[in-house]
């Protein structure tokens, strides 16, 4: 097994292990502020239509988007977090607006140009092994190269990500 594959396996195991306590474990003042900023960005920039939530975890953004009338596909590489997200969607009675898939942010299992927007909140793209491929995948699955909203956990991930996305792409903006 390659180092890259071992790392991905360990990450998946970690998220599977903490899935049931994830929402409580990562609650602090900085995260609460970050969530507020993320919601403001979603309100201002998400297109109505089909949205892909990459690294959907336990479904926080999926639920918020579905409650605002948006059709969402949540993708995560942790089966346990997706199971929790599905249960939350059922409790909220939002099943018609949402579907889930187990997958990797670096290799999105969709045809080109299927989504109106893509969100990836709280660091899924910190875990891709090749940031350029991850960004290319985002760009590939978007219709008319619409909106991408992503957050990264640390500044080094952000620097690497922004350099990979080559800001000269049409319609691409940093906030």
N, C-alpha and C positions, 0 to 999 in steps of 0.2 A: 504494500500500500504506500502510495506517495505521501510526502509530508503534507501537501495541500489537501489530499483526501482525508488524512488522519485529523487534520485541524478541523475540517468541516464536520467530520463525524463527532469529534469532541464537542464542538459548538452545539450541534444538534442534541447531543446527550445532555449537555448543560441546560439548554432551554427546556427540554423534556422534563428534566429533574425539577426545575424551579417553576414550572408552568402553573401549578396550583397556588403558589404564593407570589407570583410575578407582580400582580397589580398592587399588592401591599408592600412588597420588598422595595420597589422603586418609586416610593412616594417621598418627596422632599421639597423644600422651598424652590430650589433651582428647577426641578422638574415641573412643578406646578406653574412656574413662570413660563417655561418652555412650552408647555401644553397650551397656555393662553395665546402665545405668539403663533403657534401652529394653527390653532383654530381661527385666528384672525386671517392668516394666509389662506386657509381653506375657504373661508367665507368670501374673500376677495377674488380668488383666482381659480377655483375649481369650476370646470364646465359641467353643465347638466349633460348627462349621457352616461356612458359606461366608464367606470373608474376602476383602475387596478390599484390595490393597496399591497405593496410589496413589503413583506415582513410584518404582516398584519397582527402577529402575536395573538393576544387574547381578545382582540377585536375592538379596541377603543375607537379608532378612526372609522372602522367599518360601520359600527353602530351609529356614530355621529352622522356620517354621510347618508346612510340609509334613512335615518330619521328626517333628513333634509330632502328626501325624495330622490336620491341618487342611486342608480343601480351600481353595485360594487361586487368585484371579485377580490376576495382576500387570499393572498398567497403567503405561505410561510413554510420553512423547512422543518418545523417541529410539529409532529402529529399531535402531541399533547396540547400545545397552545391552540392549535386549530380546533381540537375537540372542545376546549373551553369556550372559544369564540362561537362555535356552532351552538352550544348550549345557551350562551348569552343571547344570541340572535333569536332562538326559539322562544326564550322567556320574554323578549321584547316584541314578539310577533312580527318580525321583519324578514321572515324567510323568503318572501317573494322578491325582495330587493337585493338579496345577498346570496352568493355562492362562494365556496372555498375550494382551494386546491393546495396540495402539498407540492412545493417546488423550491427551486434555488434562484435567488435574485440575480445570479450571474448568467443564468441560462433560462430565460423566461419561456415557458412551454405554450406559446401562442403564435398564431399567424401574424404577419406584419400588419400594421395599421388597424388594430382592433379597438383601441381605447381612446377615449376623448381626453382623459387625464390620468396621471399616475401619481400616487403618493407613497412615500416611504418614510415614515416618522420613527424617530428614535433609533436609527443606526443600522438597519439591515445592510446598507451598502458599506458599512465598516467591516463586514464579514465576507465580502466577495473576494475571491483570490486574485482577480484581475479587474481593477477598477475601470480600465478602458473598455473591456468587454461588457462590464456591467452597465456602463453608460450607453454603449452602443445598443445593448438590448433594450434599455428604456426607450431610446429614440426610435428603434425599430418597431416597437409595438404601438406607438402613438399614431393616431390619425392626424394628418396635417401638422404633425410635430407640435401638438398642443401643450398643455401645462404639466410640469413636473414639480412637485413639492417634496423635498427631502431634507431630513436633518441628519447630521453626523455627530457622533459622540465627542470627537476631539478635533482640535484645529489641524492636526497633521492629516487626519482622514479628509478633512475639508480641502486642504491644500492639494492633496493628491487627487481628489475627486474633481475639483475645479480645473486643474491642469489637464486632466483626462477629457473633460467635456468640451474643451476648445470653444470658448465662449462665442466664437464667430458664427455658430449655428443660428439660422433664422429664428427669431422669436425667443431666444434664450436670454433670460435675465437673472441676475443675482439679487437677492433681497438682503 
